[in-house]
């Protein structure tokens, strides 16, 4: 797979050697009063505030926190669909604009699954940045699509309509699209919501297979146990970064109380979360 895509000319922003895959420096996003999608440098209605962190090549990072804490906002900032009110975001040393190495898989509820398109066409969409606009796919591009579907165990789904698939199959197809895109930074927003355990395991097998290629993976999730067990580092946020590090060091009672506040209750040795806090108007964070 890696050798195959090397034969096709790369496009997009060049990467500065030796720099981290992703770096945020004092990034804040504030929305204008009464607006969910209009940012303002003067507002103090923060979705995220003074966020600073860096992610190296090949890392697996889970972003966790209560509803409305800014998880989806961070992903939108990284992919470039949302601009920060303050601060700087660098992808391999450059701002998010112009990169074709960033693949973003939104929440399933935000995708129109009724759109009449086949699985192989969805994966081919990932080749658009490499092919260039107004150009037809070449045989080599279709070979990449076939290889990517095989890698996520979805070859048999190639001719099916995307809406006919199960949730787990749909997520695997979108990961195949990211592979076809030759993504080096993969962002997934709540990718495991509604999936059964076998489907979740299948997704993680695919993500783990990307390590040798140096693909960096950033996932937002509500599942604290899964975040601690499956990821290299966990970022706990509530608009600000509460803690970032290994899961067991981050997901302490003290840190969780800071992030979830009164919506976390400690009963004996168990922590119960009522994940309904921080709803200040930003959707699906």
N, C-alpha and C positions, 0 to 999 in steps of 0.2 A: 504493500500500500504506500509506504513512504517513498520508495523508489519510483513508483508510478507517478505520483504527483510532482516529483522533482523534475519530470520530463516536460511539464507544462509551465510556461512562463508565469512567474509570480507578479502580481500587481499590488497596488495599495501603498501605504506608508512604509518606508524602510524602517528597520529596527536598529536602535543603537546597541552595539554589543556591550555586554556586562551590566546592563541596567535591569532592574526587576520587571517582571511581566506587568505588574500593576502597582501604582503608588498614588495614594491620596494624601494631600497635604492641607490640613486645616479647612476641609471642605464643609460648607454649610449650604442648605437649601431652605429658603423661607418663601412662603406663599403669600401673595397679596391677599388682603382681607376679603373673605368671602369667595376665594377662588381655590380650586384644587389643582390647577395645572398652569397657573401663571405665577412665575417666580418674581420675587422682589428683593432688591438689595436693602430696602428700608424696613421691611416687615420683620417682626420678631416671632412670627408664627412658624417656628422651625419644624421641618420634617426630619432633617438631620442637622447636627450642629457640631462644628469643629472636629470633624472626623479625620484622623490621620492613621494610616497603616500602609504596609507594603506586602506584596505577595510575590514569591519567587516562582520560577519556571517549574511546572510539574506539581505544584502544591495542590492540596485539596482543602478548601476552606468552607466551613458551614457558618452561615449567618443566622443567628437565632435571636428571638426577642418577642415581646407581646405584639398583638395587632396594633397597627399604627405606629410602630417603633421606627420605621424607616427602612425595612429590609428591601422592599421592592424599589424604593427610591434609590438606594445605593446601586442596585443593578442597572437602573435606567440611567444613572449618572455615568456608570462605567461604559455602557454601550453608546452613550452620547445622545439619547433621545430626550434627556433632561439636562439643562445647563445649571451649574452651581451658581448660587448667589455670591459666594465667596470661595476662595481656595483654588487649588490646582489639582488636576487629574492627569496622570501620565500613563500611557500604555507603551511600553518599550521606549520610553523617553519622549513620546509625543502625545498631544491631546487625543481624545477619542475620535475626532473627526477624521475621516479618510481611511481608517483601518478596515481591512476586510478579514482580519485575523480574529475578530471578536464575534462569537456566535451567541445569540440570546434566545432562550426558550422561555416564553412567558407562561403564566399560569394557564392551565387548560381552559378555564372559563373565559379567557380573553381571545380564544381562537374560534373562528367560524368553521366548525367541522362539517358543515353542510356544503361548503364550497366544492364544486365538482372537479376534483383534481386527483390523479392517481398517486400512489406512494412513490413511484420512481420519478414522477414530475416534481413532487415536493423535494426529494433529495437533489434533483437537478437544479432546483432554485438555489441551492447552496453553491453551485458553480458560477453563478452570475458574476460575482466579483472577479473571478479568475478569467472568465470568457470575455467579459466586457459587454456593455450594452449594445443592443441591436446586432448581435452576432449569434449565429446558430451554434449549438453544441457540436463538438467534433466527436469522432469515434473514441478518442482518448477520454473525453469527458464522460461518455456513457460507460466506459470501462471503470472509471472512478466511481460512478454511481453504483454499478454492480458490486464493486469491491466493498464499498461502504455498507450497502445493504447486507452483504454476507457477513461483515464484521459484527453487525448487531443482530445477526440471526433473523433477518427479515427478507431474505431473497424470495421466499414463497409469497410474499405480500406485494410484490412489485406492481402488479396490475390492478390491485384493489383500490377502491376509492378510500381516501383517508378517513372519511366518516364511518366506514364500515369496521374499523379496527377497535380493539379494546383500548382502554386507557394506557396500559403498559406497552402495547404495540405502538401506539401513537407516539409515546415518549421515545421509544427506540428509534422510530423513523426520524424524529427531529434531531436526535443525536447523530444519526446517519447523515442528515443534511449538514450538520456542523462539521462532520468529518469530510464531506465532499467540499465544503468551503475551505478546507485546510485550516480550520480554526486552531489557534494556539491559546485562546482564552475562551472557555465555555462557561456561560452564565445560565443557571437554571433557577427559575422562580417557582418554588413549591412543586417540584416535579413528581413527588411521590404521593401527593394528596389523592386519596380515593383508590389507591392501588393496593392489591393484596400482597402478602409477604413474598410469594414466588415472583411476582412482577417487580417488586422492589429489588429483590436479589438479582434479577436479570439486569436491571438498570445499573446496579453497582458493579456487576461483572464487566459490563461494557465500559463504565467509567474507569475501572481499575486497569483495563486493557490499554488505556490511553497513556499510562505512565511512561512506558518506554519512548513514546513520541514527545514527551515533555509538555503535554497539554495541561494547562492550568485549569482547575475546575472550582468555581465558586457557586454555592448552592444556598438558597434561602429555605429555611424549614422551620416547622414548629416542633419537630420531634427531637427533644433534648437528648434522649438516650441514643438515638441513631446518630446524632451529630457528634457525640462524644466517642462513640465506638467506631465510626466509619471514616472520620476525617482527621487530617493531620493537625489542624487547628480549628478552634471555634471562636467566632466573634459574637459576643453578647452585646446587643445594643438596645437602647431606648432613647432614640434620637442622638444621643452621644454614645461613644463606645464605653461600655461598662468594663469589659475585660476582653483580652485577646490572647490566646495561647492554647495549650493542650486542654482537651475537654475536661479532664478531672480537675485541673487547676482553675478553670474558668467557671464551671457550673457548680460553684459552692453555694451553700445556703445564703451566705451574706450577699454574694453577687446577684443571685436570683431575686432576693428581696429588694435589692436596689433597682433591678430592671423591671420586676413585675409588681413591686409595691404591695398594696393591700389585696391584690388579686392572687397572691400566693399564700397558702396556709400550710404550716408545718404541723403534722399530726404524728407524734412519735418520731420515727426515723423516716417517715414518708413526707414528700412535698407535693401538695396538690395545687395545680395551676388552673385558674379560671381565666382563660385567655381572651378577655373582652375589654381590656383597658386601652387607654391612649387613642381612642377613636376621635380624631380631631378633623376628620373630613378627607383625609387622603385615602384613596381606595386601595384595598388589597396590599397593605404593607405588611 
